[in-house]
Every structure is written in structure tokens, then in C-alpha cells.
Amino acid sequence: ISCSRVEPRYVTVILGPKGKATKIENPGEQGCCSIVTRLEYGNTWSAGPFTCASRKTGLTCSSSNGHGFSMSRASVTVK
């Protein structure tokens, strides 16, 4: 899965089914599109080995192998 944050700095995070998530600072691609999938606050999404939860404090995604990432306006962390 991949997730992008546009503000305050453009960052993309990619999480595969194996290994640690990859954080790409200023990926150089064009920010956003007309059709964007967003996970509204308070909702959870799951597919295959991935689970994401959206809260007002940020988005947290993980894979079944224990790796994942957290993304908010304040920070982006990968594990």
C-alpha cells in the first residue's frame, strides 16, 4: 500500500507485505488527483495483510509481519 501526505511537506510512504515501510521525502511526483481514496476519521480499513486506522491524531497502518507506519501533519514514522 502507499499513502501520501501533501501538507506541510510532501511525503509518500510505501508498505509491502514483507519488510519495513519506506518513507520518501519530496517524491517529485505530482501531488494529488481528482479521485483520491481517503479513510475518514474513526474508520478502519483491512485487506490482505494490511490494516489502517484513521483518527484525528493521524493515520496508522500495519502489516501482519509487524511493520508499518504512522502519518500525521506533525510527523511521519516508519517501522
Contacts in CASP RR format, 6 or more apart in sequence:
PFRMAT RR
TARGET T0000
AUTHOR 0000-0000-0000
METHOD contacts of the structure
MODEL  1
ISCSRVEPRYVTVILGPKGKATKIENPGEQGCCSIVTRLEYGNTWSAGPF
TCASRKTGLTCSSSNGHGFSMSRASVTVK
1 14 0 8 1.000
1 15 0 8 1.000
1 16 0 8 1.000
1 50 0 8 1.000
1 52 0 8 1.000
1 61 0 8 1.000
2 12 0 8 1.000
2 13 0 8 1.000
2 14 0 8 1.000
2 15 0 8 1.000
3 12 0 8 1.000
3 13 0 8 1.000
3 52 0 8 1.000
3 59 0 8 1.000
3 61 0 8 1.000
3 69 0 8 1.000
3 71 0 8 1.000
4 10 0 8 1.000
4 11 0 8 1.000
4 12 0 8 1.000
4 13 0 8 1.000
4 27 0 8 1.000
4 31 0 8 1.000
4 32 0 8 1.000
5 11 0 8 1.000
5 12 0 8 1.000
5 71 0 8 1.000
5 73 0 8 1.000
5 76 0 8 1.000
6 31 0 8 1.000
6 32 0 8 1.000
7 73 0 8 1.000
8 73 0 8 1.000
9 25 0 8 1.000
9 26 0 8 1.000
10 25 0 8 1.000
10 26 0 8 1.000
10 27 0 8 1.000
10 28 0 8 1.000
10 31 0 8 1.000
11 23 0 8 1.000
11 24 0 8 1.000
11 25 0 8 1.000
11 26 0 8 1.000
11 27 0 8 1.000
11 71 0 8 1.000
11 76 0 8 1.000
12 23 0 8 1.000
12 24 0 8 1.000
12 27 0 8 1.000
12 29 0 8 1.000
13 21 0 8 1.000
13 22 0 8 1.000
13 23 0 8 1.000
13 24 0 8 1.000
13 69 0 8 1.000
13 71 0 8 1.000
13 76 0 8 1.000
13 78 0 8 1.000
14 21 0 8 1.000
14 22 0 8 1.000
14 24 0 8 1.000
15 21 0 8 1.000
15 22 0 8 1.000
15 50 0 8 1.000
15 61 0 8 1.000
15 62 0 8 1.000
15 63 0 8 1.000
15 67 0 8 1.000
15 68 0 8 1.000
15 69 0 8 1.000
16 63 0 8 1.000
16 67 0 8 1.000
17 49 0 8 1.000
17 50 0 8 1.000
17 63 0 8 1.000
17 64 0 8 1.000
17 65 0 8 1.000
18 63 0 8 1.000
18 65 0 8 1.000
19 63 0 8 1.000
19 65 0 8 1.000
19 67 0 8 1.000
20 67 0 8 1.000
20 68 0 8 1.000
20 78 0 8 1.000
20 79 0 8 1.000
21 61 0 8 1.000
21 67 0 8 1.000
21 68 0 8 1.000
21 69 0 8 1.000
21 78 0 8 1.000
21 79 0 8 1.000
22 78 0 8 1.000
23 69 0 8 1.000
23 76 0 8 1.000
23 78 0 8 1.000
39 45 0 8 1.000
39 52 0 8 1.000
39 54 0 8 1.000
39 59 0 8 1.000
40 54 0 8 1.000
41 54 0 8 1.000
41 55 0 8 1.000
41 56 0 8 1.000
42 53 0 8 1.000
42 54 0 8 1.000
42 55 0 8 1.000
43 53 0 8 1.000
43 54 0 8 1.000
44 51 0 8 1.000
44 52 0 8 1.000
44 53 0 8 1.000
44 54 0 8 1.000
45 51 0 8 1.000
45 52 0 8 1.000
45 53 0 8 1.000
46 52 0 8 1.000
48 64 0 8 1.000
49 63 0 8 1.000
49 64 0 8 1.000
49 65 0 8 1.000
50 61 0 8 1.000
50 62 0 8 1.000
50 63 0 8 1.000
50 64 0 8 1.000
51 61 0 8 1.000
51 62 0 8 1.000
52 59 0 8 1.000
52 60 0 8 1.000
52 61 0 8 1.000
52 62 0 8 1.000
53 59 0 8 1.000
53 60 0 8 1.000
53 61 0 8 1.000
57 72 0 8 1.000
58 70 0 8 1.000
58 71 0 8 1.000
58 72 0 8 1.000
59 70 0 8 1.000
59 71 0 8 1.000
59 72 0 8 1.000
60 68 0 8 1.000
60 69 0 8 1.000
60 70 0 8 1.000
60 71 0 8 1.000
61 68 0 8 1.000
61 69 0 8 1.000
61 70 0 8 1.000
62 68 0 8 1.000
62 69 0 8 1.000
66 79 0 8 1.000
67 78 0 8 1.000
67 79 0 8 1.000
68 78 0 8 1.000
68 79 0 8 1.000
69 76 0 8 1.000
69 77 0 8 1.000
69 78 0 8 1.000
69 79 0 8 1.000
70 76 0 8 1.000
70 77 0 8 1.000
END
